[in-house]
Amino acid sequence: MTNRPATAKVVRVNDNCGLGKINPIDHERATGILAIHRSCDPPCPRKAAAQAWLDKQEKR
């Protein structure tokens, strides 16, 4: 986690950003979520969950 100044702008796309649980999930859905949430900075829970799922699949 990075330390951001209190005045740093948080950008969200307003597409269920707060929902970190994605069920069901597969490769196509995870990559789609990453595309939609590309501009979320810092990464929203939904973007982070999709990326974590993809990272876990790569390690298999």
C-alpha positions as CSV (number, residue, x, y, z in Angstrom):
1,M,0.0,0.0,0.0
2,T,1.3,3.4,-0.9
3,N,1.2,6.5,1.3
4,R,-0.9,9.0,-0.5
5,P,-1.3,12.6,0.6
6,A,-4.6,13.3,2.3
7,T,-5.4,15.6,-0.6
8,A,-4.7,13.0,-3.3
9,K,-7.6,12.5,-5.7
10,V,-9.2,9.1,-5.7
11,V,-10.7,8.1,-9.1
12,R,-13.5,5.4,-9.3
13,V,-15.6,4.3,-12.3
14,N,-18.7,3.7,-10.1
15,D,-19.2,0.1,-11.3
16,N,-19.5,-1.8,-8.0
17,C,-16.0,-0.6,-7.0
18,G,-16.6,-1.4,-3.4
19,L,-17.4,-5.1,-4.0
20,G,-14.3,-7.1,-3.7
21,K,-16.1,-10.5,-4.0
22,I,-16.6,-11.6,-7.6
23,N,-18.6,-14.7,-8.0
24,P,-18.5,-16.5,-10.4
25,I,-15.2,-15.5,-11.9
26,D,-13.2,-16.8,-14.8
27,H,-10.4,-15.4,-17.0
28,E,-12.7,-13.5,-19.4
29,R,-14.6,-11.9,-16.5
30,A,-11.5,-11.0,-14.6
31,T,-9.8,-9.3,-17.6
32,G,-13.1,-7.5,-18.4
33,I,-13.2,-6.1,-14.9
34,L,-9.7,-5.0,-15.1
35,A,-10.5,-3.2,-18.4
36,I,-13.5,-1.4,-16.9
37,H,-11.7,-0.5,-13.7
38,R,-8.4,0.5,-15.4
39,S,-8.8,4.1,-14.2
40,C,-9.5,3.3,-10.6
41,D,-6.6,4.8,-8.7
42,P,-5.7,3.6,-6.2
43,P,-7.0,0.2,-7.2
44,C,-10.6,-0.4,-5.9
45,P,-11.5,-3.7,-4.2
46,R,-13.1,-5.0,-7.3
47,K,-10.0,-4.3,-9.5
48,A,-7.7,-5.7,-6.8
49,A,-9.8,-8.9,-6.5
50,A,-9.8,-9.5,-10.3
51,Q,-6.0,-9.0,-10.4
52,A,-5.4,-11.2,-7.4
53,W,-7.5,-14.0,-9.1
54,L,-5.5,-13.7,-12.3
55,D,-2.2,-13.7,-10.4
56,K,-3.3,-16.9,-8.6
57,Q,-4.2,-18.6,-11.8
58,E,-0.8,-17.8,-13.3
59,K,0.9,-19.5,-10.4
60,R,-1.0,-22.8,-11.1
